[in-house]
C-alpha cells in the first residue's frame, strides 16, 4: 500500500524510478515495493522519500489515517467535529486500559488520541513516560505496517520531545 502511495507521489513530480532509487536501493527493488511485491525497511523509506523531496510528515498525511479500528474511528469522528471533550474521555478510558494491559497496541492508540487532543487544545496529555515507551516501540520496528506508520505520523511531531525525535530520526537513518 505505501509503495503505491510513494509511486503516485514520485510520478506526480515526474521523478524516474532510477532517480528515486538513487543511492538507496536498486530500481528493480523500488519497483517491486511500489507494486506491493515486497516490503522494505523503514530507514530505506525515509531515504527514498528524501530522493523525491517529501518529508515523512507529508507522506503520512498523504496516506491518511486508517479508520478501520473502532477506537481510531471514534477519535477521528470527534476530531473532525472539534469535540475535544469527547476525545479527552476516550483518552482517559484508553489510558486506564493501557495501565491495566501494558499492551503496546493500546499505547499506540492512546498516542493517536492524545495527538488529536493536542492538535485541538495545545494541551499535551501524553505523559513523558509513555512518550519514552512509544519511542522505544517505534525505534525497534523492523518492518512498518500501516498502523505503525499512522501512529508515527500522528504522534512524533507533537508528543515526542525534540531530543527524543532527533534521536529517533538518527537511529532510523
C-alpha positions as CSV (number, residue, x, y, z in Angstrom):
1,X,0.0,0.0,0.0
2,X,2.7,2.5,0.9
3,X,4.8,1.6,-2.0
4,X,1.8,2.5,-4.3
5,X,1.4,5.8,-2.5
6,X,5.1,6.5,-2.9
7,X,4.9,5.7,-6.6
8,X,1.9,8.1,-7.1
9,X,3.9,10.9,-5.4
10,X,7.0,10.1,-7.4
11,X,5.1,10.2,-10.7
12,X,3.3,13.4,-9.8
13,X,6.7,15.0,-9.6
14,X,8.0,13.4,-12.8
15,X,10.8,11.6,-11.0
16,X,12.1,8.4,-12.6
17,X,12.5,5.1,-10.9
18,X,16.2,5.4,-11.2
19,X,16.3,8.9,-9.7
20,X,14.0,7.9,-6.7
21,X,16.1,4.8,-6.0
22,X,19.5,6.6,-6.4
23,X,22.0,5.5,-3.7
24,X,19.3,3.8,-1.6
25,X,18.1,0.6,-3.3
26,X,18.1,-0.8,-6.8
27,X,15.4,0.5,-9.2
28,X,14.1,-3.1,-9.5
29,X,13.7,-3.3,-5.7
30,X,11.9,0.0,-5.7
31,X,9.6,-1.2,-8.5
32,X,8.7,-4.3,-6.6
33,X,8.0,-2.3,-3.4
34,X,5.9,0.2,-5.4
35,X,3.9,-2.7,-6.8
36,X,3.3,-4.4,-3.4
37,X,5.5,-7.3,-4.2
38,X,7.9,-6.8,-1.2
39,X,8.3,-4.8,2.0
40,X,11.4,-2.7,2.7
41,X,12.9,-1.4,5.9
42,X,11.6,1.9,7.3
43,X,15.1,3.5,7.2
44,X,15.1,2.9,3.4
45,X,11.6,4.5,3.1
46,X,12.9,7.7,4.8
47,X,15.9,7.9,2.4
48,X,13.6,7.2,-0.6
49,X,11.2,10.0,0.5
50,X,14.2,12.3,0.6
51,X,15.0,11.4,-3.0
52,X,11.5,12.6,-4.1
53,X,11.6,15.7,-1.9
54,X,8.9,14.6,0.5
55,X,9.3,14.5,4.3
56,X,7.8,11.8,6.5
57,X,5.1,14.0,7.9
58,X,3.9,14.9,4.4
59,X,4.0,11.3,3.4
60,X,1.9,10.1,6.4
61,X,-0.6,12.9,5.8
62,X,-0.9,11.9,2.2
63,X,-1.5,8.3,3.2
64,X,-4.2,9.3,5.8
65,X,-5.2,7.6,9.0
66,X,-6.8,4.2,8.6
67,X,-10.2,4.4,10.5
68,X,-10.8,0.6,10.4
69,X,-10.1,0.4,14.1
70,X,-13.3,1.4,16.1
71,X,-11.3,3.4,18.6
72,X,-9.5,5.4,15.9
73,X,-12.8,5.9,14.0
74,X,-14.3,7.5,17.2
75,X,-11.3,9.7,17.7
76,X,-11.4,10.8,14.0
77,X,-15.1,11.5,14.3
78,X,-14.7,13.7,17.4
79,X,-11.6,15.3,16.0
80,X,-13.4,16.3,12.8
81,X,-16.2,17.7,14.9
82,X,-13.6,19.7,17.0
83,X,-15.0,17.8,20.1
84,X,-12.1,17.8,22.4
85,X,-14.2,16.9,25.4
86,X,-15.1,13.5,24.0
87,X,-11.6,12.9,22.8
88,X,-10.4,13.5,26.3
89,X,-12.9,11.0,27.6
90,X,-11.6,8.4,25.1
91,X,-8.0,9.2,26.2
92,X,-8.9,8.7,29.9
93,X,-10.6,5.4,29.1
94,X,-7.7,4.2,26.8
95,X,-5.1,5.3,29.4
96,X,-6.8,3.1,32.1
97,X,-6.9,0.3,29.6
98,X,-3.2,0.6,28.9
99,X,-2.3,0.9,32.6
100,X,-4.1,-2.5,33.1
101,X,-2.9,-4.3,30.0
102,X,0.5,-2.8,29.2
103,X,-0.3,-3.8,25.7
104,X,1.7,-1.8,23.1
105,X,-1.3,-1.6,20.8
106,X,-3.2,0.3,23.5
107,X,-0.3,2.7,23.8
108,X,-0.3,3.3,20.1
109,X,-4.0,4.0,20.0
110,X,-3.6,6.3,23.0
111,X,-0.8,8.2,21.2
112,X,-3.2,8.9,18.2
113,X,-5.9,10.1,20.5
114,X,-3.6,12.3,22.5
115,X,-2.2,13.8,19.3
116,X,-5.7,14.8,18.1
117,X,-6.5,16.3,21.5
118,X,-3.2,18.2,21.4
119,X,-4.0,19.5,18.0
120,X,-7.3,20.9,19.1
121,X,-6.3,22.3,22.5
122,X,-2.5,22.7,22.5
123,X,-2.6,20.7,25.8
124,X,-0.2,17.7,25.8
125,X,-1.8,14.9,27.9
126,X,0.5,12.2,26.7
127,X,2.9,11.5,29.7
128,X,6.6,11.7,29.2
129,X,7.0,8.1,30.4
130,X,4.6,7.0,27.6
131,X,6.5,9.1,25.1
132,X,9.6,7.1,26.0
133,X,7.8,3.8,25.7
134,X,6.4,4.9,22.3
135,X,9.9,5.9,21.2
136,X,11.2,2.5,22.2
137,X,8.4,0.7,20.3
138,X,8.8,2.7,17.2
139,X,12.6,2.6,17.2
140,X,12.6,-1.2,17.4
141,X,10.2,-1.9,14.5
142,X,11.9,-3.5,11.5
143,X,9.0,-3.7,9.1
144,X,6.5,-0.9,9.3
145,X,2.9,-1.9,8.9
146,X,0.2,0.7,8.0
147,X,-0.7,1.0,11.7
148,X,2.9,1.8,12.8
149,X,3.3,4.4,10.0
150,X,0.0,6.1,11.0
151,X,0.9,6.2,14.7
152,X,4.3,7.6,13.9
153,X,2.9,10.2,11.6
154,X,0.3,11.2,14.1
155,X,2.4,11.4,17.2
156,X,6.0,12.1,16.6
157,X,5.9,15.8,15.9
158,X,3.6,16.8,18.7
159,X,4.3,14.4,21.5
160,X,7.9,13.5,21.5
161,X,10.3,15.9,23.0
162,X,12.7,17.5,20.4
163,X,15.7,15.5,21.6
164,X,13.7,12.2,21.5
165,X,12.6,12.9,18.0
166,X,16.1,13.8,16.9
167,X,17.4,10.5,18.4
168,X,14.7,8.6,16.7
169,X,15.5,10.0,13.3
170,X,19.2,9.4,13.8
171,X,18.6,5.8,14.8
172,X,16.3,5.2,11.8
173,X,18.7,6.9,9.3
